């Protein structure tokens, strides 16, 4: 390939005949074709393709996709195409097959990338990072789980309990941080950087999660055919109706805007059971577990608070007062406190606090802000609790980082949300 480029450059610079280039083409093209280095052959590594362009990349990926070969290399970059179906390429025997092998020895696979990171940290003693990027629905969340699963399985001395805690953390994060979008039934609506920490013998000792930019607007509004965060539906379907004062999902304003309540092939009641089990594995005591679900239920109730316009001020309707009473019971507050918070605000001037009644529009926005604050702080508390449980102790300097960022979105009509996500 290098000789071919030099010959072409020499012909162009010297003004010579193109016959030499043509002769080389006649020699090399059949050879490249014989070696399967054309996009139409579905090449493992696209850096080996002659004259690659965008069409060639798409053709190569399409050919491999039709053969259920969803992974393709581009040098050290792994390109994955979501198959939207189960493939038996993540089993225990596949893990053993890639363990100890160099990248390129076997067909492209996410396990090969994870193994390369593990080998690099052992050989160079330098921290490694896997950056997972792509469109919404591309499979970034599942890819993150495959990397964690592989690292836990091939680290011989990691205890079953530590491994289980690291993996169950994803169950908790998905319930509170993932939602259905028009592109993806399990889209991560927050970014996370997970550090899998190792000791001097390169054995896993724990993990640390950094979360950022939870999509708070989804808590109070969802577009057509989308859902709020999974935990809301799981709680309504599987939670204790009396303890958490739950109603039918159709009655909640924070759930009934989009017309989408269910996910195909997903039972929210069973998912709620899995969530409770995951919280137990992560050492979240039953008292705190109940408190978390009470807050989630209170957020739903806040969306149902109704106001009456009182000329430059508002008051709660009779239904609004009943809702405020339920919110108070769930949050451990007096009804009068909740009612005051919902219709007034305080400002401090010269050290003196003054209570000001809210206008109708302000009351609506104040209600939404209250719901967002409660939910986002609950989410942050859960991440802190996970980190406390999976804390690697003093073994924090050597790690493999996995960055799972927002999925790029490009619709026919894009909003400010897409601008923030993409740029």
Secondary structure, DSSP 8 states (H G I E B T S, - for coil): -HHHHHHHHHHHHHT--THHHHHHHHHHHHHHHHTT-SGGG--SBGGGSTT--HHHHHHHHHHHHHTT--EEEETTEEEE---SS--S-SSHHHHHHHTT--TTSSS--HHHHHHHHHHHHHHH---EEEEE--BTTSSHHHHHHHHHHHHHHH-TT--HHHHHHHHHHHHHHHHHHEE--SS-TTEE-SEEEEEEEE-TT--EEEEEEEEE---THHHH---TT--SBHHHHHHHHHS-TTTTT---GGG-TTTSSSS----TT--HHHHHHHHHHHHHHTT--HHHHHHHHHHHHHHHHHTT--EEE-SSSEEE-HHHHHHHHHHHHHHT--HHHHHHHHHEEEEEETTEEEEEE--HHHHHHHHHHHHHHHHHHHHHHHHHHHHHHS--TT--SSEEEEEE---B---SS--HHHHHHH-
